[in-house]
C-alpha cells in the first residue's frame, strides 16, 4: 500500500504534464499499472480470480 500522502499527491493536477503518475485506485501502487482497468497487476489478478471484473475470464486449457 502506498502512503496516504503519496496517493493524495498523485491525485492533484501536476504543474507539468510529464509529472503525472498513474496509480492503482485500490492500493496506490505505481508500477505494473493497467490503464484499461485503472488497477495494478496484483489487484487485477485478485479481482479477476474472484470473478469481480466484468468480461474477464481465467483461461484454462
PDB file of N, CA, C and O in Angstrom:
ATOM      1  N   UNK A   1       0.831  -1.185   0.000  1.00  0.00           N
ATOM      2  CA  UNK A   1       0.000   0.000   0.000  1.00  0.00           C
ATOM      3  C   UNK A   1       0.879   1.253   0.000  1.00  0.00           C
ATOM      4  O   UNK A   1       1.861   1.355   0.735  1.00  0.00           O
ATOM      5  N   UNK A   2       0.490   2.187  -0.843  1.00  0.00           N
ATOM      6  CA  UNK A   2       1.200   3.462  -0.894  1.00  0.00           C
ATOM      7  C   UNK A   2       0.781   4.314   0.306  1.00  0.00           C
ATOM      8  O   UNK A   2      -0.320   4.169   0.839  1.00  0.00           O
ATOM      9  N   UNK A   3       1.679   5.198   0.712  1.00  0.00           N
ATOM     10  CA  UNK A   3       1.334   6.098   1.806  1.00  0.00           C
ATOM     11  C   UNK A   3       0.181   6.992   1.368  1.00  0.00           C
ATOM     12  O   UNK A   3       0.040   7.296   0.184  1.00  0.00           O
ATOM     13  N   UNK A   4      -0.623   7.402   2.301  1.00  0.00           N
ATOM     14  CA  UNK A   4      -1.771   8.254   2.001  1.00  0.00           C
ATOM     15  C   UNK A   4      -1.332   9.559   1.363  1.00  0.00           C
ATOM     16  O   UNK A   4      -1.983  10.050   0.442  1.00  0.00           O
ATOM     17  N   UNK A   5      -0.230  10.125   1.846  1.00  0.00           N
ATOM     18  CA  UNK A   5       0.240  11.387   1.297  1.00  0.00           C
ATOM     19  C   UNK A   5       0.710  11.232  -0.149  1.00  0.00           C
ATOM     20  O   UNK A   5       0.498  12.124  -0.971  1.00  0.00           O
ATOM     21  N   UNK A   6       1.347  10.100  -0.461  1.00  0.00           N
ATOM     22  CA  UNK A   6       1.811   9.839  -1.826  1.00  0.00           C
ATOM     23  C   UNK A   6       0.634   9.688  -2.769  1.00  0.00           C
ATOM     24  O   UNK A   6       0.643  10.213  -3.882  1.00  0.00           O
ATOM     25  N   UNK A   7      -0.379   8.965  -2.315  1.00  0.00           N
ATOM     26  CA  UNK A   7      -1.570   8.758  -3.139  1.00  0.00           C
ATOM     27  C   UNK A   7      -2.309  10.070  -3.352  1.00  0.00           C
ATOM     28  O   UNK A   7      -2.777  10.346  -4.456  1.00  0.00           O
ATOM     29  N   UNK A   8      -2.420  10.884  -2.299  1.00  0.00           N
ATOM     30  CA  UNK A   8      -3.101  12.181  -2.406  1.00  0.00           C
ATOM     31  C   UNK A   8      -2.352  13.103  -3.352  1.00  0.00           C
ATOM     32  O   UNK A   8      -2.974  13.842  -4.114  1.00  0.00           O
ATOM     33  N   UNK A   9      -1.017  13.071  -3.314  1.00  0.00           N
ATOM     34  CA  UNK A   9      -0.214  13.908  -4.193  1.00  0.00           C
ATOM     35  C   UNK A   9      -0.415  13.515  -5.656  1.00  0.00           C
ATOM     36  O   UNK A   9      -0.409  14.375  -6.537  1.00  0.00           O
ATOM     37  N   UNK A  10      -0.591  12.224  -5.914  1.00  0.00           N
ATOM     38  CA  UNK A  10      -0.772  11.784  -7.294  1.00  0.00           C
ATOM     39  C   UNK A  10      -2.146  12.154  -7.846  1.00  0.00           C
ATOM     40  O   UNK A  10      -2.334  12.187  -9.062  1.00  0.00           O
ATOM     41  N   UNK A  11      -3.100  12.432  -6.971  1.00  0.00           N
ATOM     42  CA  UNK A  11      -4.440  12.804  -7.407  1.00  0.00           C
ATOM     43  C   UNK A  11      -4.517  14.266  -7.863  1.00  0.00           C
ATOM     44  O   UNK A  11      -5.398  14.631  -8.642  1.00  0.00           O
ATOM     45  N   UNK A  12      -3.587  15.104  -7.372  1.00  0.00           N
ATOM     46  CA  UNK A  12      -3.580  16.516  -7.742  1.00  0.00           C
ATOM     47  C   UNK A  12      -3.128  16.698  -9.187  1.00  0.00           C
ATOM     48  O   UNK A  12      -2.423  15.854  -9.740  1.00  0.00           O
ATOM     49  N   UNK A  13      -3.541  17.806  -9.785  1.00  0.00           N
ATOM     50  CA  UNK A  13      -3.088  18.127 -11.133  1.00  0.00           C
ATOM     51  C   UNK A  13      -1.645  18.613 -11.045  1.00  0.00           C
ATOM     52  O   UNK A  13      -1.354  19.563 -10.318  1.00  0.00           O
ATOM     53  N   UNK A  14      -0.732  17.960 -11.787  1.00  0.00           N
ATOM     54  CA  UNK A  14       0.675  18.361 -11.693  1.00  0.00           C
ATOM     55  C   UNK A  14       0.953  19.675 -12.415  1.00  0.00           C
ATOM     56  O   UNK A  14       0.191  20.102 -13.283  1.00  0.00           O
ATOM     57  N   UNK A  15       2.061  20.303 -12.037  1.00  0.00           N
ATOM     58  CA  UNK A  15       2.472  21.554 -12.653  1.00  0.00           C
ATOM     59  C   UNK A  15       2.818  21.332 -14.122  1.00  0.00           C
ATOM     60  O   UNK A  15       2.512  22.169 -14.971  1.00  0.00           O
ATOM     61  N   UNK A  16       3.455  20.202 -14.414  1.00  0.00           N
ATOM     62  CA  UNK A  16       3.806  19.840 -15.790  1.00  0.00           C
ATOM     63  C   UNK A  16       3.195  18.478 -16.099  1.00  0.00           C
ATOM     64  O   UNK A  16       3.127  17.607 -15.231  1.00  0.00           O
ATOM     65  N   UNK A  17       2.750  18.302 -17.344  1.00  0.00           N
ATOM     66  CA  UNK A  17       2.030  17.071 -17.698  1.00  0.00           C
ATOM     67  C   UNK A  17       2.897  15.819 -17.607  1.00  0.00           C
ATOM     68  O   UNK A  17       2.371  14.721 -17.422  1.00  0.00           O
ATOM     69  N   UNK A  18       4.211  15.963 -17.731  1.00  0.00           N
ATOM     70  CA  UNK A  18       5.079  14.790 -17.664  1.00  0.00           C
ATOM     71  C   UNK A  18       5.237  14.252 -16.245  1.00  0.00           C
ATOM     72  O   UNK A  18       5.758  13.153 -16.054  1.00  0.00           O
ATOM     73  N   UNK A  19       4.800  15.007 -15.264  1.00  0.00           N
ATOM     74  CA  UNK A  19       4.901  14.561 -13.874  1.00  0.00           C
ATOM     75  C   UNK A  19       3.720  13.696 -13.433  1.00  0.00           C
ATOM     76  O   UNK A  19       3.696  13.225 -12.296  1.00  0.00           O
ATOM     77  N   UNK A  20       2.756  13.484 -14.303  1.00  0.00           N
ATOM     78  CA  UNK A  20       1.585  12.683 -13.942  1.00  0.00           C
ATOM     79  C   UNK A  20       1.997  11.248 -13.647  1.00  0.00           C
ATOM     80  O   UNK A  20       2.756  10.645 -14.407  1.00  0.00           O
ATOM     81  N   UNK A  21       1.497  10.704 -12.546  1.00  0.00           N
ATOM     82  CA  UNK A  21       1.806   9.336 -12.143  1.00  0.00           C
ATOM     83  C   UNK A  21       0.510   8.554 -12.104  1.00  0.00           C
ATOM     84  O   UNK A  21      -0.428   8.935 -11.405  1.00  0.00           O
ATOM     85  N   UNK A  22       0.453   7.462 -12.852  1.00  0.00           N
ATOM     86  CA  UNK A  22      -0.715   6.602 -12.814  1.00  0.00           C
ATOM     87  C   UNK A  22      -0.596   5.667 -11.616  1.00  0.00           C
ATOM     88  O   UNK A  22       0.440   5.032 -11.417  1.00  0.00           O
ATOM     89  N   UNK A  23      -1.654   5.584 -10.824  1.00  0.00           N
ATOM     90  CA  UNK A  23      -1.652   4.721  -9.649  1.00  0.00           C
ATOM     91  C   UNK A  23      -2.927   3.904  -9.601  1.00  0.00           C
ATOM     92  O   UNK A  23      -3.985   4.335 -10.061  1.00  0.00           O
ATOM     93  N   UNK A  24      -2.803   2.717  -9.034  1.00  0.00           N
ATOM     94  CA  UNK A  24      -3.949   1.822  -8.828  1.00  0.00           C
ATOM     95  C   UNK A  24      -4.915   2.506  -7.865  1.00  0.00           C
ATOM     96  O   UNK A  24      -4.489   3.069  -6.857  1.00  0.00           O
ATOM     97  N   UNK A  25      -6.199   2.462  -8.165  1.00  0.00           N
ATOM     98  CA  UNK A  25      -7.151   3.158  -7.298  1.00  0.00           C
ATOM     99  C   UNK A  25      -7.432   2.364  -6.020  1.00  0.00           C
ATOM    100  O   UNK A  25      -7.950   2.926  -5.055  1.00  0.00           O
ATOM    101  N   UNK A  26      -7.104   1.077  -5.996  1.00  0.00           N
ATOM    102  CA  UNK A  26      -7.325   0.279  -4.792  1.00  0.00           C
ATOM    103  C   UNK A  26      -6.185   0.395  -3.795  1.00  0.00           C
ATOM    104  O   UNK A  26      -6.414   0.664  -2.616  1.00  0.00           O
ATOM    105  N   UNK A  27      -4.951   0.192  -4.264  1.00  0.00           N
ATOM    106  CA  UNK A  27      -3.821   0.138  -3.332  1.00  0.00           C
ATOM    107  C   UNK A  27      -2.835   1.280  -3.506  1.00  0.00           C
ATOM    108  O   UNK A  27      -2.014   1.508  -2.618  1.00  0.00           O
ATOM    109  N   UNK A  28      -2.883   2.009  -4.619  1.00  0.00           N
ATOM    110  CA  UNK A  28      -1.987   3.130  -4.831  1.00  0.00           C
ATOM    111  C   UNK A  28      -0.663   2.764  -5.464  1.00  0.00           C
ATOM    112  O   UNK A  28       0.225   3.611  -5.562  1.00  0.00           O
ATOM    113  N   UNK A  29      -0.507   1.529  -5.895  1.00  0.00           N
ATOM    114  CA  UNK A  29       0.746   1.084  -6.497  1.00  0.00           C
ATOM    115  C   UNK A  29       0.968   1.782  -7.836  1.00  0.00           C
ATOM    116  O   UNK A  29       0.041   1.922  -8.633  1.00  0.00           O
ATOM    117  N   UNK A  30       2.218   2.224  -8.078  1.00  0.00           N
ATOM    118  CA  UNK A  30       2.530   2.954  -9.303  1.00  0.00           C
ATOM    119  C   UNK A  30       3.060   2.028 -10.400  1.00  0.00           C
ATOM    120  O   UNK A  30       2.845   2.290 -11.584  1.00  0.00           O
ATOM    121  N   UNK A  31       3.741   0.959 -10.023  1.00  0.00           N
ATOM    122  CA  UNK A  31       4.316   0.053 -11.022  1.00  0.00           C
ATOM    123  C   UNK A  31       3.329  -1.043 -11.382  1.00  0.00           C
ATOM    124  O   UNK A  31       2.495  -1.434 -10.565  1.00  0.00           O
ATOM    125  N   UNK A  32       3.428  -1.535 -12.608  1.00  0.00           N
ATOM    126  CA  UNK A  32       2.541  -2.603 -13.055  1.00  0.00           C
ATOM    127  C   UNK A  32       1.116  -2.122 -13.243  1.00  0.00           C
ATOM    128  O   UNK A  32       0.173  -2.885 -13.032  1.00  0.00           O
ATOM    129  N   UNK A  33       0.944  -0.881 -13.632  1.00  0.00           N
ATOM    130  CA  UNK A  33      -0.374  -0.257 -13.773  1.00  0.00           C
ATOM    131  C   UNK A  33      -1.000  -0.641 -15.099  1.00  0.00           C
ATOM    132  O   UNK A  33      -0.336  -0.576 -16.134  1.00  0.00           O
ATOM    133  N   UNK A  34      -2.262  -1.039 -15.091  1.00  0.00           N
ATOM    134  CA  UNK A  34      -3.006  -1.374 -16.302  1.00  0.00           C
ATOM    135  C   UNK A  34      -4.060  -0.287 -16.504  1.00  0.00           C
ATOM    136  O   UNK A  34      -5.052  -0.223 -15.777  1.00  0.00           O
ATOM    137  N   UNK A  35      -3.831   0.555 -17.490  1.00  0.00           N
ATOM    138  CA  UNK A  35      -4.677   1.717 -17.701  1.00  0.00           C
ATOM    139  C   UNK A  35      -6.111   1.392 -18.080  1.00  0.00           C
ATOM    140  O   UNK A  35      -7.024   2.147 -17.747  1.00  0.00           O
ATOM    141  N   UNK A  36      -6.322   0.280 -18.770  1.00  0.00           N
ATOM    142  CA  UNK A  36      -7.669  -0.081 -19.197  1.00  0.00           C
ATOM    143  C   UNK A  36      -8.578  -0.373 -18.001  1.00  0.00           C
ATOM    144  O   UNK A  36      -9.794  -0.198 -18.086  1.00  0.00           O
ATOM    145  N   UNK A  37      -7.992  -0.815 -16.895  1.00  0.00           N
ATOM    146  CA  UNK A  37      -8.776  -1.182 -15.717  1.00  0.00           C
ATOM    147  C   UNK A  37      -8.520  -0.265 -14.530  1.00  0.00           C
ATOM    148  O   UNK A  37      -9.208  -0.370 -13.515  1.00  0.00           O
ATOM    149  N   UNK A  38      -7.542   0.638 -14.639  1.00  0.00           N
ATOM    150  CA  UNK A  38      -7.162   1.547 -13.559  1.00  0.00           C
ATOM    151  C   UNK A  38      -6.707   0.770 -12.329  1.00  0.00           C
ATOM    152  O   UNK A  38      -6.923   1.203 -11.198  1.00  0.00           O
ATOM    153  N   UNK A  39      -6.069  -0.394 -12.561  1.00  0.00           N
ATOM    154  CA  UNK A  39      -5.606  -1.270 -11.489  1.00  0.00           C
ATOM    155  C   UNK A  39      -4.150  -1.652 -11.707  1.00  0.00           C
ATOM    156  O   UNK A  39      -3.643  -1.594 -12.827  1.00  0.00           O
ATOM    157  N   UNK A  40      -3.486  -2.043 -10.627  1.00  0.00           N
ATOM    158  CA  UNK A  40      -2.159  -2.625 -10.782  1.00  0.00           C
ATOM    159  C   UNK A  40      -2.337  -4.108 -11.097  1.00  0.00           C
ATOM    160  O   UNK A  40      -3.438  -4.648 -10.986  1.00  0.00           O
ATOM    161  N   UNK A  41      -1.253  -4.753 -11.487  1.00  0.00           N
ATOM    162  CA  UNK A  41      -1.332  -6.157 -11.902  1.00  0.00           C
ATOM    163  C   UNK A  41      -1.764  -7.070 -10.759  1.00  0.00           C
ATOM    164  O   UNK A  41      -2.428  -8.079 -10.994  1.00  0.00           O
ATOM    165  N   UNK A  42      -1.398  -6.731  -9.535  1.00  0.00           N
ATOM    166  CA  UNK A  42      -1.725  -7.572  -8.385  1.00  0.00           C
ATOM    167  C   UNK A  42      -3.223  -7.508  -8.077  1.00  0.00           C
ATOM    168  O   UNK A  42      -3.868  -8.538  -7.881  1.00  0.00           O
ATOM    169  N   UNK A  43      -3.766  -6.295  -8.039  1.00  0.00           N
ATOM    170  CA  UNK A  43      -5.201  -6.133  -7.783  1.00  0.00           C
ATOM    171  C   UNK A  43      -6.022  -6.704  -8.932  1.00  0.00           C
ATOM    172  O   UNK A  43      -7.086  -7.283  -8.715  1.00  0.00           O
ATOM    173  N   UNK A  44      -5.522  -6.540 -10.155  1.00  0.00           N
ATOM    174  CA  UNK A  44      -6.209  -7.102 -11.311  1.00  0.00           C
ATOM    175  C   UNK A  44      -6.326  -8.615 -11.179  1.00  0.00           C
ATOM    176  O   UNK A  44      -7.385  -9.192 -11.428  1.00  0.00           O
ATOM    177  N   UNK A  45      -5.233  -9.245 -10.787  1.00  0.00           N
ATOM    178  CA  UNK A  45      -5.226 -10.705 -10.656  1.00  0.00           C
ATOM    179  C   UNK A  45      -6.172 -11.174  -9.549  1.00  0.00           C
ATOM    180  O   UNK A  45      -6.874 -12.172  -9.711  1.00  0.00           O
ATOM    181  N   UNK A  46      -6.191 -10.452  -8.425  1.00  0.00           N
ATOM    182  CA  UNK A  46      -7.094 -10.802  -7.332  1.00  0.00           C
ATOM    183  C   UNK A  46      -8.553 -10.713  -7.761  1.00  0.00           C
ATOM    184  O   UNK A  46      -9.332 -11.639  -7.535  1.00  0.00           O
ATOM    185  N   UNK A  47      -8.920  -9.589  -8.382  1.00  0.00           N
ATOM    186  CA  UNK A  47     -10.314  -9.388  -8.781  1.00  0.00           C
ATOM    187  C   UNK A  47     -10.728 -10.317  -9.911  1.00  0.00           C
ATOM    188  O   UNK A  47     -11.861 -10.797  -9.939  1.00  0.00           O
ATOM    189  N   UNK A  48      -9.816 -10.573 -10.841  1.00  0.00           N
ATOM    190  CA  UNK A  48     -10.133 -11.480 -11.945  1.00  0.00           C
ATOM    191  C   UNK A  48     -10.325 -12.899 -11.427  1.00  0.00           C
ATOM    192  O   UNK A  48     -11.194 -13.624 -11.910  1.00  0.00           O
ATOM    193  N   UNK A  49      -9.526 -13.293 -10.458  1.00  0.00           N
ATOM    194  CA  UNK A  49      -9.649 -14.624  -9.875  1.00  0.00           C
ATOM    195  C   UNK A  49     -10.965 -14.825  -9.149  1.00  0.00           C
ATOM    196  O   UNK A  49     -11.523 -15.922  -9.156  1.00  0.00           O
ATOM    197  N   UNK A  50     -11.460 -13.770  -8.522  1.00  0.00           N
ATOM    198  CA  UNK A  50     -12.744 -13.833  -7.816  1.00  0.00           C
ATOM    199  C   UNK A  50     -13.930 -13.705  -8.770  1.00  0.00           C
ATOM    200  O   UNK A  50     -15.067 -13.992  -8.394  1.00  0.00           O
ATOM    201  N   UNK A  51     -13.658 -13.265 -10.025  1.00  0.00           N
ATOM    202  CA  UNK A  51     -14.734 -13.068 -10.993  1.00  0.00           C
ATOM    203  C   UNK A  51     -15.451 -11.747 -10.813  1.00  0.00           C
ATOM    204  O   UNK A  51     -16.609 -11.620 -11.210  1.00  0.00           O
ATOM    205  N   UNK A  52     -14.796 -10.763 -10.226  1.00  0.00           N
ATOM    206  CA  UNK A  52     -15.425  -9.475  -9.969  1.00  0.00           C
ATOM    207  C   UNK A  52     -15.197  -8.456 -11.081  1.00  0.00           C
ATOM    208  O   UNK A  52     -15.733  -7.350 -11.015  1.00  0.00           O
ATOM    209  N   UNK A  53     -14.421  -8.801 -12.090  1.00  0.00           N
ATOM    210  CA  UNK A  53     -14.214  -7.908 -13.233  1.00  0.00           C
ATOM    211  C   UNK A  53     -15.086  -8.391 -14.386  1.00  0.00           C
ATOM    212  O   UNK A  53     -14.913  -9.513 -14.862  1.00  0.00           O
ATOM    213  N   UNK A  54     -16.018  -7.563 -14.840  1.00  0.00           N
ATOM    214  CA  UNK A  54     -16.883  -7.989 -15.925  1.00  0.00           C
ATOM    215  C   UNK A  54     -16.115  -8.175 -17.225  1.00  0.00           C
ATOM    216  O   UNK A  54     -15.316  -7.323 -17.615  1.00  0.00           O
ATOM    217  N   UNK A  55     -16.362  -9.286 -17.886  1.00  0.00           N
ATOM    218  CA  UNK A  55     -15.738  -9.564 -19.177  1.00  0.00           C
ATOM    219  C   UNK A  55     -14.386 -10.242 -19.091  1.00  0.00           C
ATOM    220  O   UNK A  55     -13.783 -10.528 -20.125  1.00  0.00           O
ATOM    221  N   UNK A  56     -13.888 -10.509 -17.890  1.00  0.00           N
ATOM    222  CA  UNK A  56     -12.591 -11.153 -17.717  1.00  0.00           C
ATOM    223  C   UNK A  56     -12.805 -12.560 -17.194  1.00  0.00           C
ATOM    224  O   UNK A  56     -13.477 -12.772 -16.185  1.00  0.00           O
ATOM    225  N   UNK A  57     -12.215 -13.528 -17.905  1.00  0.00           N
ATOM    226  CA  UNK A  57     -12.319 -14.925 -17.510  1.00  0.00           C
ATOM    227  C   UNK A  57     -10.935 -15.494 -17.346  1.00  0.00           C
ATOM    228  O   UNK A  57     -10.024 -15.131 -18.091  1.00  0.00           O
ATOM    229  N   UNK A  58     -10.755 -16.377 -16.390  1.00  0.00           N
ATOM    230  CA  UNK A  58      -9.473 -17.070 -16.261  1.00  0.00           C
ATOM    231  C   UNK A  58      -9.412 -18.146 -17.331  1.00  0.00           C
ATOM    232  O   UNK A  58     -10.362 -18.903 -17.529  1.00  0.00           O
ATOM    233  N   UNK A  59      -8.303 -18.200 -18.002  1.00  0.00           N
ATOM    234  CA  UNK A  59      -8.169 -19.204 -19.055  1.00  0.00           C
ATOM    235  C   UNK A  59      -7.684 -20.510 -18.459  1.00  0.00           C
ATOM    236  O   UNK A  59      -6.886 -20.523 -17.521  1.00  0.00           O
ATOM    237  N   UNK A  60      -8.166 -21.591 -19.003  1.00  0.00           N
ATOM    238  CA  UNK A  60      -7.674 -22.921 -18.598  1.00  0.00           C
ATOM    239  C   UNK A  60      -7.749 -23.810 -19.824  1.00  0.00           C
ATOM    240  O   UNK A  60      -8.780 -23.881 -20.491  1.00  0.00           O
ATOM    241  N   UNK A  61      -6.664 -24.477 -20.110  1.00  0.00           N
ATOM    242  CA  UNK A  61      -6.630 -25.359 -21.263  1.00  0.00           C
ATOM    243  C   UNK A  61      -5.817 -26.580 -20.973  1.00  0.00           C
ATOM    244  O   UNK A  61      -5.675 -27.446 -21.836  1.00  0.00           O
TER     245      UNK A  61
END
